[in-house]
């Protein structure tokens, strides 16, 4: 499978789908009169052309207008007909920021709220008979001044300031059509159980079948059949526990389990039959992987593991939050790995599923983070919670995701230390996430003011390696820092929060700016005058972290320059500022926090993987 033909939803992919990306008619509705004036059933207001899925603020869209335009409209005519009356036609949107209403042939088919999550509608009932034109119209509303809306780092000011960047309005992930049967597979969820050698399947149909159907399932690993199963489906949901490593076919951990060094993926083919007739067939995949924590260490597949993450905002100068092309998502993963990182923290953005696919396929840990609001209010709580539930549902089965992070740096909970309601909100999000996904660690609020968390993440942008050693160089120094030091004038842990084996990590540090022109505007946490000084400062900070036996992992800020933030290891167009091999040698240096025998084991696997051409 190539990057260009990758299905927009790789974990539930069908061979037949119709790509609706490309030119759409477009119109601004600054007076918000389109609904009253019936634009959903008219063509004359659409006086521009936009290239979907690029937001109209971006150059790639063909428009490039970054001003305030809270309401925008899209229109496209397609020619499609159903094979027979039993067939359905699903219209899918990967993401529309922020509210979306969709009409087909003048009839409303779906309303959705949430700028990072997918939605779809069965449009078969409203199609024009025969082979005539079908008209799709989308109204998107994205209020730039609404600080209660989960917006991440999209700026509320007209021009980007400090660490915020241009807005992304409207359609910014793929749009596609998918013909399906009246009863079809709607969702597939995978849950690995390494101790029992089982892979749990939770399959959901779009409706309860009128009569019993048959599901045929095939699982394979590197072309070897692992399991073949056939069962009857009488309800809308099915749960199965599938044996992955029977006694007569025992595989080693490295052959069967998923990890960044050995990203073993189990390929799944699910076929739904009505008698002998195939009515649906989807391709999916899963990874046998566990993640957790114990005794102050992060665990991957039951063993201590040292996350070496880099913060990535997934933002491009020509296309903003949308990737410039499908291949860019693979190149992003490859370039992050080339710099020696084994993971990425996707910051204030829910990434495109195709990015997660390449993290799964090539081996890169992901910390899944929600785009936050900036105020605490009932509507803000409701909006973020609803969208976060959709994020958890969409991305549950990706083996690359090993940690959930609903809130960052008390964004949206600015009075967390003093307001009981805000503390309850953080606890509520944490426990809700754990209830829906008990298989992954959850960070209630990353950076500081921890009240409930499986990982104590600290953000510390000191530009001095000796200060990092003073604060985190020994277990005693770390304990003192947690209780007494305030790197950002914020308490790291709120009073009476006991530490019970949770790992402590520097989840934001670094931020070194390198720009040969000191007169250019920039944002960073320290400046290097030339490449030699830049590499030396990177080594100084990384060495201080890696020499600490108390720090269980890190996330370096950041991977790529983003607007006026010029503290990336690569430029905004992804040109490395330093030799990636030199950075990799520093990033991959052994950590004092990993026991020697585990480190030796990991290094051996790394050498084998490199010899075999892995990442």
C-alpha positions in Angstrom: 0.0 0.0 0.0 1.4 3.4 -1.0 0.9 6.7 0.8 -1.3 8.0 -2.0 -3.8 5.2 -2.0 -4.0 4.8 1.8 -7.6 4.6 3.0 -8.6 7.7 5.0 -9.6 5.3 7.8 -6.9 2.6 7.7 -8.3 0.5 10.6 -11.6 0.0 8.9 -10.8 0.1 5.2 -12.9 -1.1 2.2 -11.5 -1.6 -1.2 -14.2 0.5 -2.9 -14.4 4.2 -1.9 -14.8 7.4 -3.7 -12.4 10.3 -3.0 -14.1 13.6 -2.7 -11.0 15.7 -2.1 -10.2 18.4 -4.6 -12.0 21.5 -5.9 -15.3 22.5 -4.2 -17.3 25.6 -4.7 -16.9 27.9 -1.7 -18.4 31.0 -0.1 -17.9 33.1 3.0 -21.0 33.9 5.0 -19.7 36.8 7.2 -23.2 38.0 7.9 -24.4 34.4 8.8 -27.4 34.7 6.4 -26.9 31.5 4.5 -29.3 29.4 6.5 -32.1 31.9 6.3 -31.5 32.5 2.6 -31.4 28.8 1.8 -27.8 28.4 0.5 -28.1 24.7 1.0 -30.4 24.6 -2.0 -28.7 27.3 -4.2 -25.6 27.6 -6.3 -25.3 31.3 -6.9 -23.8 32.3 -3.5 -20.7 30.1 -4.2 -18.3 32.5 -5.9 -15.0 30.9 -5.0 -13.2 27.6 -5.3 -11.4 25.9 -2.5 -9.2 22.8 -2.6 -10.5 20.3 0.0 -9.2 19.2 2.5 -7.1 22.3 3.0 -8.6 25.0 5.3 -9.3 28.4 3.5 -6.8 30.1 5.7 -4.0 28.1 4.0 -2.2 28.7 0.7 -2.8 25.1 -0.3 -6.6 25.7 -0.4 -6.2 28.2 -3.2 -7.6 31.0 -1.0 -5.2 31.8 1.8 -7.4 34.3 3.6 -6.4 34.3 7.3 -8.9 36.9 8.5 -12.0 36.4 10.6 -14.6 34.4 8.7 -16.7 32.4 11.3 -19.1 30.8 8.8 -18.1 29.2 5.5 -19.9 27.1 2.9 -18.9 24.3 0.5 -20.7 22.9 -2.4 -19.9 20.0 -4.7 -21.7 18.0 -7.4 -21.0 14.3 -7.8 -22.4 11.7 -10.1 -23.2 8.5 -8.2 -26.0 5.9 -8.3 -26.8 2.9 -6.2 -26.5 -0.6 -7.7 -29.8 -1.6 -6.1 -32.2 -0.4 -3.5 -30.6 -2.4 -0.8 -27.3 -0.6 -1.1 -26.5 2.3 1.2 -24.0 5.2 0.5 -22.0 6.6 3.4 -20.7 10.2 3.2 -17.6 10.5 5.5 -15.9 13.5 6.8 -12.5 13.0 8.6 -12.8 16.3 10.5 -14.5 19.7 10.1 -13.6 22.5 12.4 -15.8 23.2 14.3 -19.6 22.8 13.8 -20.8 21.2 10.5 -24.2 20.9 8.9 -24.4 18.8 5.7 -27.2 18.7 3.1 -27.5 16.4 0.1 -29.9 17.5 -2.6 -31.3 20.2 -0.3 -32.0 17.8 2.6 -30.1 18.0 5.9 -28.4 14.6 6.5 -26.1 15.2 9.5 -25.1 17.8 12.1 -21.8 17.4 14.0 -19.9 19.4 16.6 -16.2 18.8 17.2 -13.3 20.0 15.2 -11.0 17.0 15.3 -13.3 14.0 15.1 -15.0 12.1 12.2 -18.7 11.8 11.3 -20.7 10.3 8.5 -24.2 10.0 7.1 -26.1 7.5 5.0 -27.2 9.6 2.0 -29.0 6.9 0.1 -32.5 8.0 1.1 -32.0 11.5 -0.4 -30.2 10.6 -3.7 -31.8 11.6 -7.0 -32.9 8.5 -8.9 -30.8 7.3 -11.8 -27.4 8.7 -12.8 -28.2 12.3 -12.2 -26.1 14.9 -10.2 -26.0 14.7 -6.4 -25.3 18.0 -4.7 -23.4 18.0 -1.4 -23.4 21.3 0.6 -21.6 21.9 3.9 -21.9 24.8 6.3 -19.0 25.1 8.8 -19.0 27.4 11.8 -15.8 28.2 13.7 -16.1 31.1 16.0 -12.6 32.6 16.4 -13.3 34.5 19.6 -14.9 31.6 21.5 -12.3 30.6 24.1 -14.6 27.9 25.5 -14.4 25.9 22.2 -11.7 23.2 22.1 -9.3 25.1 19.8 -5.8 23.9 20.8 -3.2 26.4 19.6 -5.4 28.1 17.0 -5.1 31.8 17.7 -8.1 33.9 18.7 -6.3 37.0 17.6 -6.4 37.9 14.0 -2.7 37.5 13.5 -0.6 34.8 15.3 1.1 35.9 18.5 3.5 34.2 20.9 3.0 30.5 20.7 -0.3 30.5 18.8 -0.8 30.0 15.0 -3.3 30.6 12.3 -6.7 29.1 12.6 -8.0 26.1 10.7 -11.6 26.6 9.6 -13.9 24.1 8.0 -13.0 20.8 6.2 -9.4 19.8 7.0 -9.3 16.1 6.7 -10.5 13.8 3.8 -14.0 13.5 2.5 -15.1 10.3 0.8 -18.1 8.2 -0.2 -18.4 4.5 0.6 -21.0 2.2 -0.8 -22.1 -0.5 1.7 -24.9 -3.0 2.2 -28.0 -2.2 4.2 -26.4 -4.1 7.2 -22.6 -3.5 7.4 -19.7 -3.4 9.7 -19.7 0.0 11.5 -16.8 -0.3 14.0 -14.0 -2.7 15.0 -12.2 -2.5 18.3 -9.1 -4.6 19.2 -7.9 -5.2 22.8 -4.7 -7.3 23.2 -4.2 -9.5 26.3 -0.5 -10.4 26.3 -0.7 -12.6 29.5 -3.3 -14.9 28.0 -2.1 -14.6 24.4 -5.5 -13.4 23.3 -6.7 -10.6 21.0 -10.1 -9.3 21.9 -12.5 -8.2 19.1 -15.5 -6.0 19.7 -17.3 -5.6 16.4 -20.4 -3.4 15.9 -22.8 -3.5 13.0 -24.7 -0.4 11.9 -28.0 -2.1 12.9 -29.3 -5.4 14.2 -29.6 -7.8 11.3 -33.1 -9.0 10.2 -31.8 -12.6 10.4 -28.6 -14.3 11.5 -25.5 -13.4 9.5 -22.0 -15.0 9.4 -18.7 -13.3 10.1 -15.5 -14.8 8.7 -12.3 -13.6 10.3 -8.7 -14.2 9.3 -5.7 -12.9 11.2 -2.2 -13.1 9.9 1.3 -11.9 10.8 3.9 -11.3 8.1 1.9 -13.5 5.8 1.6 -16.4 8.3 -2.0 -17.3 9.3 -2.5 -16.9 13.0 -6.2 -17.6 13.4 -9.2 -18.3 11.3 -12.7 -18.0 12.8 -16.3 -18.2 11.6 -19.2 -17.3 13.8 -22.8 -16.3 13.7 -24.0 -12.7 14.3 -27.5 -12.3 15.5 -27.2 -8.9 17.2 -25.7 -5.6 16.4 -22.6 -6.3 18.5 -20.1 -9.2 18.7 -17.3 -9.9 21.1 -14.6 -12.6 20.6 -11.4 -13.6 22.2 -8.9 -14.9 19.6 -5.9 -17.0 20.4 -2.8 -15.5 18.9 0.0 -17.8 20.0 -1.3 -21.4 20.6 1.1 -23.8 22.4 2.0 -25.5 19.1 3.0 -22.2 17.5 4.7 -20.2 20.3 6.6 -17.1 19.1 9.1 -15.1 21.0 8.1 -11.7 22.3 10.1 -9.9 19.6 8.3 -11.9 16.8 4.8 -11.3 18.1 4.6 -8.1 20.2 4.4 -4.6 18.9 7.1 -2.1 19.9 8.9 0.8 18.2 11.8 -1.5 17.3 9.7 -4.4 16.2 6.3 -2.9 15.0 4.6 -6.3 14.4 1.1 -5.8 13.2 -1.5 -8.4 12.9 -3.5 -8.0 9.7 -7.2 -8.7 9.9 -9.7 -9.4 7.2 -13.4 -9.4 8.3 -16.0 -10.7 5.9 -19.7 -10.4 6.6 -21.9 -13.0 4.8 -25.6 -13.5 4.2 -25.7 -17.2 3.4 -23.0 -17.5 0.7 -23.3 -13.9 -0.4 -20.5 -11.5 0.7 -22.3 -8.3 1.9 -19.3 -6.5 3.4 -15.6 -6.9 3.7 -13.2 -4.7 5.6 -9.5 -4.7 6.3 -8.1 -3.8 9.7 -5.1 -4.5 11.9 -4.0 -4.7 15.5 -0.9 -4.9 17.6 -0.1 -7.2 20.6 1.1 -4.5 23.0 0.6 -3.5 26.6 1.5 -0.3 28.4 1.4 0.8 32.0 3.7 1.8 34.9 5.2 0.4 38.1 7.9 1.3 40.6 8.5 4.7 39.0 9.0 3.3 35.5 6.9 3.3 32.3 6.2 -0.2 31.1 5.9 -1.4 27.5 4.9 -5.1 27.1 5.5 -5.6 30.8 9.1 -4.3 30.9 10.6 -1.0 31.8 10.8 1.2 28.8 12.3 4.7 28.4 10.1 7.0 26.2 12.2 9.4 24.1 9.5 11.7 22.8 9.5 14.8 20.7 6.7 17.4 20.8 5.0 17.8 17.4 2.2 20.2 16.5 1.4 18.7 13.1 1.4 22.1 11.4 2.6 23.0 7.9 3.1 26.5 6.6 1.2 25.9 3.4 -1.6 23.7 4.7 -1.8 24.4 8.5 -3.3 21.5 10.5 -3.9 19.5 7.3 -1.0 17.6 5.9 0.2 19.0 2.5 -0.3 15.5 1.0 -0.8 11.9 2.2 2.9 11.1 1.8 3.9 13.9 4.2 2.4 11.9 7.1 4.7 9.0 6.4 7.7 11.3 5.9 6.9 13.0 9.3 7.2 9.7 11.1 10.4 8.7 9.3 12.1 12.0 10.0 11.1 11.9 13.7 12.6 8.4 13.9 15.7 9.5 12.0 16.5 11.9 14.9 16.5 9.1 17.4 13.1 9.5 19.0 11.0 6.4 19.8 7.8 8.5 20.3 5.9 11.7 19.6 3.6 13.8 21.7 1.0 15.2 19.3 0.5 18.6 20.9 -3.0 20.2 21.2 -4.2 18.3 18.1 -5.9 15.0 17.4 -3.9 13.7 14.5 -5.1 12.4 11.2 -5.7 8.6 11.4 -3.2 8.1 8.5 -0.5 9.6 10.7 -1.3 7.1 13.4 -1.3 4.3 10.7 2.3 5.2 9.9 3.2 5.3 13.6 1.7 1.8 13.9 3.4 0.6 10.8 6.9 2.1 11.3 7.0 2.0 15.0 6.6 5.3 16.9 4.9 5.7 20.3 2.2 8.3 20.5 0.9 10.3 23.4 -2.7 11.2 22.5 -3.7 14.7 23.5 -6.9 16.7 23.2 -7.1 20.2 21.8 -8.0 22.3 24.8 -10.3 25.3 25.5 -9.1 28.3 27.5 -11.9 29.0 29.9 -13.8 27.0 32.5 -17.5 27.1 31.9 -20.3 24.6 31.7 -20.4 24.7 27.9 -16.6 24.4 27.7 -16.8 21.3 29.9 -19.5 19.8 27.8 -17.9 20.5 24.5 -14.5 19.1 25.4 -15.9 16.0 27.1 -18.1 15.1 24.1 -15.3 15.5 21.6 -12.8 13.6 23.9 -15.2 10.7 24.0 -15.2 10.6 20.2 -11.4 10.7 20.2 -11.2 7.7 22.5 -13.6 5.8 20.3 -11.8 6.6 17.1 -8.3 5.8 18.2 -8.7 3.1 20.8 -7.2 0.3 18.6 -4.0 2.0 17.5 -1.1 0.2 19.2 1.1 3.2 18.8 -1.0 5.2 21.3 0.3 4.4 24.8 -0.8 7.4 26.9 -3.9 9.7 27.0 -3.7 13.3 27.9 -7.0 15.2 28.0 -5.6 18.5 29.5 -2.3 20.4 29.2 -0.8 23.0 31.5 -4.2 23.8 33.2 -5.6 25.2 30.0 -9.3 25.5 30.5 -8.9 25.1 34.3 -6.9 28.3 35.2 -7.9 28.2 38.8 -7.3 24.5 39.3 -5.4 25.0 42.6 -8.2 26.9 44.3 -11.5 25.9 42.6 -13.0 22.5 43.7 -15.2 22.4 40.5 -12.1 22.6 38.3 -10.4 19.9 40.3 -13.5 17.7 40.0 -13.4 18.3 36.2 -9.8 17.1 35.9 -10.6 14.0 38.1 -13.7 13.4 36.1 -11.9 13.4 32.7 -9.2 11.2 34.1 -11.6 8.6 35.5 -13.9 8.8 32.5 -10.9 8.0 30.2 -9.9 5.1 32.4 -13.4 3.8 32.4 -13.5 3.8 28.6 -10.0 2.6 28.2 -8.4 0.8 31.1 -5.5 -0.4 29.0 -3.5 2.9 28.9 -2.0 5.3 31.4 -3.8 8.7 31.6 -2.4 12.0 32.6 -5.0 14.2 34.1 -3.2 17.5 33.5 0.2 17.5 32.1 3.0 20.0 33.1 2.1 21.0 36.6 -0.7 21.1 39.2 -1.0 17.3 39.3 -4.0 16.1 41.2 -4.5 12.7 39.5 -2.2 11.1 37.0 -0.5 7.9 36.0 2.6 9.8 34.8 3.8 13.0 36.5 4.8 15.1 33.6 6.9 18.2 34.3 7.4 21.2 32.0 10.7 22.9 32.7 12.3 25.2 30.1 15.5 26.1 32.0 18.2 26.6 29.4 21.0 25.4 31.7 21.9 21.7 32.0 23.4 22.2 35.4 20.0 23.4 36.6 18.3 20.3 35.3 20.9 18.2 37.2 20.3 20.2 40.3 16.5 19.7 40.1 16.3 16.1 38.7 19.7 14.5 39.0 18.9 12.3 42.0 15.8 10.8 43.5 16.3 13.1 46.5 16.6 16.2 44.2 13.5 15.1 42.3 11.5 14.7 45.5 12.5 18.2 46.6 11.6 19.7 43.2 8.2 18.0 43.2 7.3 19.5 46.6 9.2 22.9 46.7 10.4 24.1 43.2 8.0 25.9 40.8 9.6 25.9 37.4 6.8 28.0 35.9 5.7 29.6 39.2 3.1 26.7 39.4 3.1 23.9 41.9 4.0 20.6 40.3 1.9 18.6 42.6 -1.0 19.9 44.6 -0.9 19.3 48.4 -1.5 15.8 49.8 -1.0 14.0 46.4 0.9 10.8 47.2 3.3 9.3 44.7 2.5 5.6 44.3 4.8 4.3 41.7 3.9 6.7 39.0 6.9 7.6 36.7 8.1 11.2 36.6 9.1 12.5 33.2 10.2 15.8 31.7 7.3 16.1 29.2 8.4 19.5 27.9 11.9 20.9 28.0 14.5 22.3 25.6 13.0 24.8 23.2 16.4 25.9 21.8 16.0 28.5 19.1 18.5 28.5 16.2 18.2 31.2 13.6 21.3 32.7 11.9 19.4 36.1 11.7 19.0 37.5 15.2 16.8 40.3 13.9 14.1 37.9 12.8 11.1 37.5 15.2 11.2 34.2 17.0 9.9 32.3 20.0 11.9 29.9 22.0 13.3 29.4 25.5 17.0 30.1 24.7 19.1 30.9 21.6 22.1 29.2 20.0 24.2 31.4 17.7 25.4 28.7 15.3 25.0 25.0 14.6 27.9 24.0 16.7 26.5 25.8 19.7 23.0 24.4 18.9 24.2 20.8 18.9 26.3 21.4 22.1 23.3 22.9 23.9 21.1 20.0 22.8 23.7 17.5 24.1 24.0 19.5 27.4 20.3 19.3 28.1 19.8 15.7 26.9 22.8 14.5 28.9 21.4 16.1 32.1 18.1 14.3 31.6 19.6 10.9 30.6 22.1 10.9 33.5 19.2 11.1 36.0 18.2 7.7 37.5 15.0 9.4 38.7 13.6 10.7 35.4 11.7 7.9 33.6 11.4 9.5 30.1 11.3 12.8 28.3 9.6 14.8 25.6 11.8 17.4 23.9 10.3 20.6 22.5 10.0 20.5 19.6 10.2 18.7 16.3 9.4 21.5 13.7 9.2 25.2 13.7 5.6 26.4 13.8 4.8 30.0 12.6 6.8 32.3 15.0 8.0 29.3 17.1 11.4 28.7 15.7 12.7 26.2 18.3 12.3 23.1 16.2 14.9 20.6 15.3 13.7 21.0 11.7 12.4 24.1 9.9 8.7 24.5 9.1 9.2 22.9 5.7 10.9 19.9 7.5 14.5 20.7 6.6 16.8 19.4 9.4 18.8 22.2 11.1 21.4 19.7 12.3 22.7 16.4 11.0 20.0 13.9 12.1 22.7 11.3 12.7 24.4 13.6 15.2 21.1 14.4 16.9 20.2 10.7 16.9 23.5 9.7 18.7 22.6 12.2 21.5 18.9 11.2 21.7 19.6 7.5 21.8 22.3 7.6 24.5 21.6 5.1 27.3 19.6 6.4 30.3 20.6 5.8 33.9 17.0 5.2 34.7 16.8 1.8 32.9 18.3 -1.2 34.7 21.4 -2.6 33.0 20.0 -6.0 32.0 16.9 -4.5 30.4 19.1 -1.9 28.6 21.3 -4.7 27.2 18.3 -6.6 26.0 16.9 -3.5 24.3 20.2 -2.7 22.6 20.4 -6.2 21.2 17.0 -5.9 19.7 17.9 -2.5 18.3 21.0 -3.9 16.6 18.9 -6.8 15.1 16.3 -4.4 13.9 18.8 -2.1 12.2 20.4 -5.1 10.5 17.0 -6.1 9.2 16.3 -2.6 7.9 13.9 -1.6 10.7 13.6 1.8 12.4 
